[in-house]
Amino acid sequence: MQADPLSRALDEAMAGRRGPLFDLLSRGSRLPGPRANGALAEAFAQACRSRGGRADGVALAMARLSADEAPGATSLEFLPTCGVVALAARATADAAVRSGFVAELHTLADDLRFRVREAVVDGLARIGAAVGDALVEETASWMDGYFHAAAVVRALARESWLTQLHVADGPVRRLDEAFALAKGAPRAAARYPGHKALLEALAEAPPRVALRFGIPVLDLLDRWAAVKDPVLRELVATLLADGKLAGRFRPELEGVRRTLAATEPPVRNPDHDHGPSRDRSGARRAGKGGARAARAAKARTRR
């Protein structure tokens, strides 16, 4: 039986002739465009998985293509994306390569190309669906980088991984570390895309994890409600508005609200506001000079 074009191209790539495979994937990528061809990426991943370790070299080479070799917002960006999908598929099937391929995903979690970063999140969730709590522990080393921590937090909230988690301690610890990373960020980090990605992940994931594990996650939010950081306080307040949580944990949410209220920074007393301090600016000096000139002109007129 004659092999399909993708299988033939992959076999050629395994033999050292990668051009036909790269051309086939690029042409079928649907990029540049709003949505890449996920079905084709999955077909490639399954083809690599069926060949086991023999195809790993091709998948790794594709995942490692740099932004210069496979620029974002072009059809070539599909190549490293497919490589990431294939590595995740192999990691779910072969425990012997799992740690190494998870390390490859870690390297790509802060890639310049957002589709590659998204593939890392999808890949983590996919591996987590296969190994459950074990991957939570393996991602502890991810929690010292903004994009890396954001990838873990977002993947944890995916139903495919979340439903395979049975112990609350690990997910709660990862969330706590993500909050701590956000709190410890320097002021300049507000301009970093990775910092923004982390805050967005923290605004999305905790309610989903709370629906799985309940009180331990709400206790975590209660602790973070007491911090002085206004960004994190606003984040916690936003999380409390989740409708699904309100239906199941109303008393606990009220407790977090009380913590927020009790630790609210004091409002400045208006009785102590004596108006603006002395203006030493050049504009004020110029104003005084203009007033003196007007008085001198008036005096000359009287003479």
Secondary structure, DSSP 4 states (H G I P E B T S, - for coil): -PPPHHHHHHHHHHTT--HHHHHHHHHTS--SSSS--HHHHHHHHHHHHHHGGGGHHHHHHHHT--TTTS-TTSGGGHHHHHHHHHHHHHHHH-HHHHHHHHHHHHHHTT-SSHHHHHHHHHHHHHHHHHHTHHHHHHGGGGTTSHHHHHHHHHHHTSHHHHTT---SHHHHHHHHHHHHHHHT--GGGGG-HHHHHHHHHHHHHHHHHHHHH-HHHHHHHHHHTT-S-HHHHHHHHHHTT-HHHHHH-HHHHHHHHHHHHHTPPPPPPGGG---SPP--SHHHHHHHHHHHHHHHHHHHHH-
